[in-house]
Amino acid sequence: MVPGTNTTVTIGGYVKLDMIYDFDQDMGDSLFVAGLDTANSDSDPSFRAHARQSRVRIKTTTPTEVGDVKTTVEGDFYGGGGDEVFSNSRGLRLRHAYGELNGLLAGQTWSNFMQFTAYPSTVDFDGPVGVSFIRQAQLRYTMPLGGGANFSVSAENPETTGFDGSRDNAPDLTAKYKWAGSAGGIEVAGLARSLQTDSAAATGDDNAFGYGVLIAGRLSLTDATTVMAGAIFGDGVGRYIYSSFSNNDSSASRTGIGEAYIDANGDLETIEAYGANVAISQQWTPKFSSGLSYGRVEGDQPADLFPNSFETLQSVHFSNFYKVADPVTLGLELSFADKELANGESADNTRLQLAAQFDF
């Protein structure tokens, strides 16, 4: 309780050390976002250790005559800067900053077009591909439906990428139904987007409509065994499928998948993309658990126009967690990533990662 007020403040977070060995390519701190290099056919093992994932969280609750007002601010150290040669400082990065009152949420947090029902736990900071994984500014309203279900709608920051002259002229709109019970859960969500370009190459239709649909489910087979699966499909869905975002280029140098491109007729054409993930988790003992997950992303952009865009991206994570004590968890994980470009070039990497996390 803050002295002189009726506000309760809670501070939490964790300190985490990651030790990473890449067998095939030096991927820096990230397995997927940094990008597999298809031009590198050599085996270049690398090792690094960092504490960048460490984070701090401040939450407040203030009772009022219209209900409890809640706020959350959270950051980690995956921001820019830092010099491993000297002092190893890292930039603090904003993850969450939002307030809530009676189902209304305003601020930055996970997108409403995102699911955690079938999102597996991994040691790797990035986790699996084939899921929706995004935090952004938004205005959201959640309505409880009873029986463990709710329905939420949101207007969110659009931030279009993937083509020349992209301009955001309207918020992205989402809607989601979620149900959770003792035996599992399900989430179904939809996304609607307005895409526009100011590029001089867009001599025809410079507007396009983008959309996405998402479904995810979880089922507890026993008290110790859980299976989960999720899928995303969209036309112009772009960055809402994790790891599919692109540079703003409509030429052959374009990477990723992106939302759309300017075709030879000067029209803005949307791009179909797909994502899927499946996983199983097993609680072997009260302190030891394991998980095996697979993720896949595909893009349907024209290969003759964008030979350097990736056609498929896959990931596999075999994750193991041991809880030494309630606030201390050790993690050991073997993961694999594979990327194939539209021109047929491909690359892969295998990673071994050890982590120690201390919650507070």
C-alpha positions in Angstrom: 0.0 0.0 0.0 1.3 3.4 -0.9 1.4 5.7 2.2 -1.4 8.3 2.1 -3.4 6.6 -0.7 -5.5 3.5 -1.1 -3.3 2.2 -4.0 -1.6 -1.2 -3.7 1.7 -1.6 -5.6 3.2 -4.9 -6.6 6.7 -5.3 -8.0 7.7 -8.5 -9.8 9.8 -9.9 -12.6 12.8 -12.1 -12.9 16.5 -12.2 -13.4 17.5 -14.7 -16.2 20.9 -15.9 -17.5 20.9 -17.5 -21.0 23.9 -19.5 -22.3 23.5 -20.3 -26.0 25.5 -22.6 -28.4 24.6 -22.4 -32.1 25.9 -25.4 -34.0 25.6 -24.1 -37.6 25.4 -20.3 -37.7 26.2 -17.4 -35.4 22.6 -16.2 -34.8 23.3 -13.5 -32.2 20.8 -13.4 -29.4 17.9 -14.6 -31.6 17.3 -17.8 -33.5 14.7 -16.5 -36.0 14.4 -12.7 -35.9 18.0 -12.2 -36.9 17.4 -14.5 -39.9 19.1 -17.6 -41.1 21.7 -16.9 -43.8 21.0 -19.0 -46.8 24.3 -17.7 -48.5 26.4 -19.3 -45.7 26.9 -23.0 -46.2 29.7 -23.3 -43.7 29.3 -24.6 -40.2 30.2 -21.7 -37.9 29.5 -22.7 -34.3 29.2 -19.9 -31.8 28.6 -19.4 -28.0 27.3 -16.4 -26.1 25.8 -15.7 -22.6 23.6 -12.8 -21.7 21.0 -11.6 -19.2 19.0 -9.4 -21.6 15.8 -11.3 -21.0 15.7 -10.1 -17.3 12.6 -8.0 -16.7 10.9 -5.9 -14.1 7.1 -5.4 -13.7 5.2 -2.8 -11.6 1.4 -3.3 -11.0 -1.0 -1.1 -9.1 -4.6 -1.5 -8.0 -6.7 1.5 -6.9 -10.3 1.0 -5.6 -12.7 3.7 -6.8 -16.5 4.2 -6.8 -16.7 2.8 -10.3 -14.5 -0.2 -9.8 -10.8 -1.1 -9.3 -8.4 0.8 -11.6 -5.4 -1.4 -12.5 -2.2 -0.5 -14.2 0.8 -2.5 -15.5 4.2 -1.3 -16.6 6.8 -3.9 -17.7 10.2 -3.7 -19.4 13.1 -6.0 -20.2 16.6 -5.3 -21.5 16.3 -6.4 -25.1 16.6 -2.8 -26.2 19.4 -1.4 -28.3 22.9 -0.5 -27.2 25.3 -2.5 -25.1 29.0 -3.3 -25.5 30.1 -6.8 -24.6 33.7 -5.6 -24.6 33.2 -3.2 -21.7 30.4 -3.0 -19.0 27.9 -4.9 -21.2 25.1 -2.4 -20.6 21.8 -3.0 -22.3 18.9 -0.7 -23.1 15.7 -1.0 -21.2 12.8 -1.7 -23.5 9.1 -1.1 -22.9 7.0 -4.4 -23.1 3.7 -3.5 -21.5 2.2 -0.2 -20.3 -1.6 -0.2 -19.9 -4.5 0.6 -17.6 -7.8 -1.3 -17.0 -11.2 -0.4 -15.6 -14.3 -2.6 -15.8 -13.3 -4.5 -19.0 -11.8 -1.5 -20.7 -8.0 -1.6 -21.5 -5.9 1.2 -22.9 -2.2 1.2 -23.6 0.4 -1.2 -25.0 0.2 -5.0 -24.4 -0.4 -8.2 -26.3 -2.6 -7.9 -29.4 -6.1 -9.1 -29.1 -5.3 -11.1 -32.3 -3.0 -13.4 -30.4 -3.5 -16.6 -28.4 -1.9 -18.2 -25.4 -4.1 -21.3 -25.2 -1.8 -23.2 -27.5 1.4 -21.3 -26.9 4.1 -23.6 -25.5 6.7 -22.8 -22.9 10.3 -22.6 -24.4 13.7 -21.6 -23.1 14.3 -19.7 -26.3 13.2 -16.1 -26.0 11.5 -16.1 -29.4 9.6 -19.3 -29.0 8.0 -21.2 -32.0 7.1 -19.8 -35.4 3.6 -20.1 -36.8 2.0 -18.2 -34.0 0.7 -14.6 -33.6 3.2 -12.8 -31.3 2.9 -9.0 -31.1 2.6 -6.2 -28.5 1.3 -2.9 -29.5 -0.8 0.1 -28.5 -4.6 -0.5 -28.5 -8.0 0.2 -27.0 -9.8 -3.0 -26.0 -13.0 -3.9 -24.4 -13.6 -7.4 -22.8 -17.0 -8.7 -21.9 -17.4 -11.7 -19.7 -19.9 -14.3 -21.0 -19.9 -16.6 -18.0 -18.8 -20.2 -17.7 -15.1 -19.3 -18.2 -15.8 -17.5 -21.5 -15.3 -13.9 -22.7 -15.6 -11.8 -25.9 -13.2 -9.0 -26.6 -12.8 -6.3 -29.4 -10.0 -3.9 -30.0 -8.7 -1.1 -32.2 -4.9 -1.4 -32.5 -1.9 0.3 -34.0 -1.6 -0.8 -37.7 2.1 -0.3 -38.6 2.0 -1.7 -42.1 5.2 -3.2 -43.6 6.2 -5.0 -46.8 5.7 -2.6 -49.7 6.9 0.8 -50.9 5.1 3.9 -49.6 3.0 2.1 -47.0 0.8 4.5 -45.0 -1.4 3.7 -42.1 -4.8 5.3 -42.5 -7.0 3.4 -40.0 -6.5 1.2 -36.9 -6.5 -2.6 -37.2 -9.7 -4.1 -35.8 -9.9 -7.4 -34.0 -12.5 -9.6 -32.2 -11.9 -12.7 -30.1 -13.8 -15.4 -28.3 -12.0 -17.2 -25.5 -13.1 -20.1 -23.3 -11.0 -21.9 -20.6 -12.0 -24.8 -18.3 -10.3 -27.4 -16.2 -9.9 -29.8 -19.2 -8.6 -27.3 -21.7 -9.6 -24.2 -23.7 -10.2 -22.6 -27.1 -9.7 -19.3 -28.7 -11.1 -18.0 -32.0 -10.1 -14.5 -33.4 -10.5 -12.3 -36.4 -8.6 -9.4 -37.8 -9.5 -6.6 -40.3 -7.0 -4.2 -41.8 -6.9 -1.3 -44.3 -3.7 -1.2 -46.4 -2.6 1.8 -48.5 0.4 3.0 -50.4 1.6 6.4 -51.5 4.2 5.0 -53.9 4.4 6.5 -57.4 4.4 3.0 -58.7 0.8 2.5 -57.5 -0.8 3.8 -60.7 -3.9 1.6 -60.2 -5.6 0.6 -57.0 -3.5 1.9 -54.1 -5.8 0.5 -51.4 -6.4 -3.1 -50.3 -8.3 -5.0 -47.5 -6.4 -7.4 -45.3 -7.8 -9.9 -42.9 -6.8 -12.8 -40.7 -8.4 -15.6 -38.7 -7.0 -17.6 -35.8 -8.0 -20.7 -33.9 -6.3 -22.4 -31.0 -7.1 -25.2 -28.6 -5.7 -27.0 -25.6 -6.7 -30.4 -24.1 -5.5 -32.0 -20.9 -5.3 -35.7 -21.6 -4.3 -36.5 -18.0 -3.4 -34.4 -15.0 0.2 -34.4 -16.3 -0.2 -34.5 -20.1 -1.4 -31.6 -22.3 -1.7 -31.3 -26.1 -2.2 -28.0 -27.9 -2.5 -26.7 -31.5 -3.1 -23.5 -33.2 -3.5 -22.2 -36.8 -3.5 -18.8 -38.5 -4.6 -17.9 -42.0 -4.7 -14.4 -43.6 -4.6 -12.4 -46.8 -2.6 -9.3 -45.9 -2.2 -10.5 -42.4 1.6 -9.8 -42.5 3.4 -9.2 -39.3 0.6 -10.7 -37.2 2.2 -14.1 -38.0 5.4 -14.2 -36.0 8.6 -13.9 -38.1 6.8 -13.1 -41.4 7.3 -9.4 -41.4 9.2 -7.9 -44.3 11.2 -4.8 -45.3 9.3 -2.1 -47.2 10.4 -3.0 -50.7 8.5 -4.2 -53.7 11.6 -5.3 -55.6 13.6 -8.6 -55.7 15.5 -7.6 -52.6 12.3 -7.9 -50.5 12.6 -10.3 -47.6 10.1 -12.0 -45.3 6.4 -12.3 -46.4 4.9 -8.9 -45.7 1.3 -7.8 -46.2 1.2 -6.8 -49.8 3.1 -5.7 -52.9 2.6 -3.4 -55.9 2.1 -5.5 -59.0 3.0 -4.7 -62.7 -0.4 -3.0 -63.2 0.3 -0.6 -60.3 -2.3 -2.3 -58.0 -1.7 -3.1 -54.4 -2.1 -6.9 -54.1 -2.3 -8.6 -50.7 -0.3 -11.7 -49.9 -1.7 -14.9 -48.3 0.2 -16.4 -45.4 -0.3 -19.4 -43.1 1.0 -20.3 -39.7 0.5 -23.4 -37.5 1.9 -24.9 -34.3 1.4 -28.1 -32.3 2.9 -29.0 -28.9 2.7 -31.6 -26.1 3.8 -31.0 -22.5 4.5 -33.5 -19.8 4.8 -32.9 -16.0 7.1 -35.8 -15.0 7.3 -34.8 -11.3 6.1 -31.8 -9.3 9.5 -30.1 -10.1 10.4 -31.5 -13.6 8.5 -30.9 -16.9 9.2 -31.3 -20.6 7.7 -30.0 -23.8 8.0 -30.7 -27.5 6.7 -28.1 -30.0 6.7 -27.6 -33.8 5.9 -24.5 -35.7 5.6 -23.6 -39.4 5.0 -20.5 -41.5 4.3 -20.3 -45.3 4.0 -17.4 -47.6 2.3 -17.3 -51.0 4.0 -14.3 -52.7 5.1 -14.6 -56.4 8.5 -16.4 -56.5 9.5 -14.7 -59.7 9.0 -11.2 -58.2 10.5 -11.9 -54.7 13.1 -14.7 -55.0 14.7 -13.7 -51.7 11.5 -13.8 -49.6 11.2 -17.0 -47.6 8.7 -19.6 -48.7 8.7 -21.7 -45.5 10.1 -21.4 -42.0 10.0 -24.2 -39.5 11.0 -24.6 -35.9 11.2 -27.5 -33.4 11.8 -27.0 -29.6 12.5 -29.8 -27.1 12.3 -27.9 -23.8 13.0 -29.1 -20.2 12.4 -27.2 -17.0 13.5 -28.1 -13.4 12.1 -26.0 -10.5 14.9 -25.9 -7.9 12.7 -23.9 -5.6 9.5 -21.8 -6.1 11.4 -18.8 -7.4 14.3 -20.6 -9.2 13.9 -22.6 -12.5 16.6 -24.2 -14.6 15.9 -24.7 -18.3 17.7 -26.9 -21.0 16.5 -26.9 -24.6 17.5 -28.2 -28.0 15.9 -26.4 -30.9 16.1 -26.5 -34.7 15.2 -23.9 -37.3 14.9 -24.3 -41.1 14.3 -21.7 -43.7 13.7 -22.1 -47.5 13.6 -19.1 -49.9 11.4 -18.8 -53.0 14.5 -19.2 -55.1 15.2 -22.6 -53.6 18.0 -21.6 -51.3 17.8 -22.9 -47.7 19.5 -22.8 -44.4 19.1 -24.4 -41.0 20.5 -24.1 -37.5 20.6 -26.2 -34.3 20.8 -24.6 -30.9 21.5 -25.8 -27.4 20.4 -23.4 -24.7 20.8 -23.4 -20.9 19.0 -20.9 -18.7 18.7 -20.0 -15.0 15.7 -17.9 -14.0 15.2 -16.2 -10.5 11.7 -14.8 -10.0 10.9 -12.0 -7.6 
